[in-house]
Each structure stands twice: as C-alpha cells, then as structure tokens.
C-alpha cells in the first residue's frame, strides 16, 4: 500500500508541474475544447483534455497487484503540444514499477532538440 501512496504522490507532483518553457504564447489564452475525467478514487482512473492551442493530453492509470507487497500504479499516457518553433511534439509514456519511459515524436519542422529530450528524461 505504501508504494501506491508514494506513486500517487509522485504522479500528483508530475501533474502539478508547470508547462514546459517552450509553450507558445497562444497557450496563455487557450480555451479548453474537451475535458473528460473518469476517476472513482478506487484503483483506476482515466482523463483527457484538448485545448484550442493544440495542446492535448490523455492518461490512464491502474493499480497493479492490489493488496500485495508488490502493489504499484501503472500509468500510460500521451501529450501533444506545439512548441515556439511551430513543431508539434508528441510524448507517449508509461510510468510503472520500471520508472518513467517516454517516447518522443515530432511533427513537421525538424528534430527534437537535445534540451527537450534531456528535460523529459530527467
């Protein structure tokens, strides 16, 4: 149970983190176009949102091995945003007992800058 509490605390910190420094000026005036939230507070959750500036995020999590000594939270998600360089960045990730495992893709406009990759990988 303690592992779940720690995992949920870490997840809360990650979700509360400020947006990346490379978000566009349109982000300041973005409107929420869609917001879905399915969270009963017991074992699993799912949410998604989309903003008018092109930012999107979806995530789902579930408790694995609930009630056992090796209980942990497994989270899968994806977020998309348009950087100041006009490139759409897509990060798909898994966070579980093996840590945070992101895969970074990009739309038209060039490669993912090393600084972006470094900031996402910690």
VOVEX-72235 format. One record per residue (C-alpha): residue number from 1; x, y, z. Coordinates in Angstrom, 3 decimals. Each point is the difference from the previous one (the first is absolute). Layout:
REM residues N
num / X / Y / Z
NUM / X / Y / Z
...
REM end
This chain:
REM residues 122
num / X / Y / Z
1 / 0.000 / 0.000 / 0.000
2 / 2.877 / 2.361 / 0.781
3 / 1.289 / -0.360 / -3.570
4 / -3.368 / 1.154 / -1.337
5 / 0.000 / 3.032 / 2.284
6 / 3.520 / 0.926 / -1.136
7 / -0.912 / -0.561 / -3.654
8 / -3.133 / 2.141 / 0.326
9 / 2.021 / 2.770 / 1.665
10 / 2.556 / -0.083 / -2.816
11 / -2.793 / 0.028 / -2.570
12 / -1.572 / 3.017 / 1.720
13 / 3.291 / 1.871 / -0.101
14 / 0.445 / -0.818 / -3.695
15 / -3.510 / 1.162 / -0.861
16 / 0.403 / 3.199 / 2.006
17 / 3.282 / 0.906 / -1.695
18 / -0.062 / 3.184 / -2.072
19 / -0.176 / -0.347 / -3.779
20 / 3.272 / -0.192 / -1.913
21 / 1.763 / 3.327 / -0.588
22 / -0.413 / -0.390 / -3.747
23 / -3.802 / 0.263 / -0.118
24 / -1.415 / 2.483 / -2.501
25 / -1.427 / 3.407 / 0.873
26 / -3.403 / -1.330 / -1.138
27 / 0.096 / -2.277 / 3.068
28 / -0.635 / 2.988 / 2.266
29 / -3.399 / 0.556 / -1.616
30 / -0.858 / -3.604 / -0.834
31 / -3.528 / -1.227 / 0.481
32 / -0.908 / -3.496 / 1.116
33 / -1.755 / -1.748 / -2.877
34 / -0.456 / -3.398 / 1.665
35 / 0.403 / -1.382 / 3.514
36 / -0.799 / -3.561 / 1.049
37 / 0.618 / -1.371 / 3.484
38 / -0.841 / -3.474 / 1.263
39 / 1.359 / -0.428 / 3.513
40 / -1.877 / -1.918 / 2.655
41 / 2.904 / 0.260 / 2.448
42 / 0.321 / -3.772 / 0.165
43 / 2.780 / -1.715 / -1.924
44 / -0.166 / 1.599 / -3.437
45 / -0.650 / 3.271 / -1.804
46 / -0.071 / 1.516 / -3.466
47 / -0.021 / 3.586 / -1.229
48 / 0.517 / 1.993 / -3.176
49 / -0.090 / 3.627 / -1.080
50 / 0.559 / 2.073 / -3.119
51 / 0.672 / 3.733 / -0.267
52 / -0.423 / 2.485 / -2.833
53 / 3.793 / 0.516 / -0.231
54 / 0.547 / -3.624 / -1.119
55 / 0.931 / -1.326 / 3.447
56 / -1.505 / -3.415 / 0.732
57 / 0.479 / -2.502 / 2.781
58 / -1.462 / -3.364 / 0.872
59 / 0.983 / -2.323 / 2.806
60 / -1.232 / -3.130 / 1.706
61 / 1.239 / -1.746 / 3.073
62 / -0.720 / -3.151 / 1.923
63 / 1.261 / -1.699 / 3.112
64 / 1.888 / -3.198 / -0.783
65 / 0.218 / -2.848 / 2.529
66 / -2.462 / 1.807 / 2.275
67 / 0.260 / -1.050 / 3.614
68 / 3.309 / -1.822 / -0.415
69 / 3.511 / 0.951 / 1.109
70 / 0.963 / 0.937 / -3.567
71 / -2.998 / 2.257 / -0.703
72 / 0.716 / 2.927 / -2.331
73 / -1.704 / 2.534 / -2.225
74 / 0.358 / -0.478 / -3.751
75 / -0.627 / 3.138 / -2.057
76 / -0.192 / 0.310 / -3.787
77 / -0.451 / 3.284 / -1.758
78 / 0.712 / 2.356 / -2.823
79 / 0.249 / 3.746 / -0.354
80 / 0.362 / 2.265 / -2.997
81 / 0.940 / 3.657 / -0.225
82 / 1.194 / 2.499 / -2.585
83 / 3.394 / 1.493 / 0.881
84 / 1.114 / 3.581 / -0.660
85 / 1.809 / -1.381 / -3.037
86 / -3.381 / -1.005 / -1.483
87 / 0.755 / -3.710 / 0.309
88 / -2.609 / -2.297 / 1.511
89 / 1.597 / -2.216 / 2.642
90 / -1.604 / -3.263 / 1.089
91 / 1.122 / -1.825 / 3.129
92 / -1.374 / -3.474 / 0.674
93 / 0.981 / -1.483 / 3.340
94 / -0.353 / -2.801 / 2.492
95 / 0.748 / 0.495 / 3.692
96 / 0.001 / -3.124 / 2.106
97 / 2.233 / -2.150 / 2.167
98 / 2.709 / 0.459 / -2.660
99 / -0.087 / 3.824 / 0.253
100 / -0.967 / 2.690 / -2.517
101 / 0.447 / -1.175 / -3.598
102 / -0.749 / 2.727 / -2.580
103 / 0.091 / -0.272 / -3.786
104 / 0.264 / 3.353 / -1.764
105 / -1.297 / 0.632 / -3.504
106 / -0.255 / 3.196 / -1.952
107 / -2.030 / 1.372 / -2.816
108 / 1.333 / 2.055 / -2.901
109 / 2.793 / 2.467 / 0.667
110 / 3.131 / -1.880 / 1.043
111 / 1.448 / -2.245 / 2.675
112 / -0.775 / 0.063 / 3.690
113 / 2.558 / 2.340 / 1.622
114 / 2.428 / -1.664 / 2.416
115 / -1.122 / 2.353 / 2.781
116 / -3.605 / -1.191 / -0.374
117 / 1.017 / -3.649 / 0.116
118 / 2.243 / 0.640 / 3.039
119 / -2.762 / 1.845 / 1.882
120 / -2.509 / -2.797 / -0.609
121 / 2.396 / -2.757 / 0.994
122 / 1.073 / 1.780 / 3.171
REM end
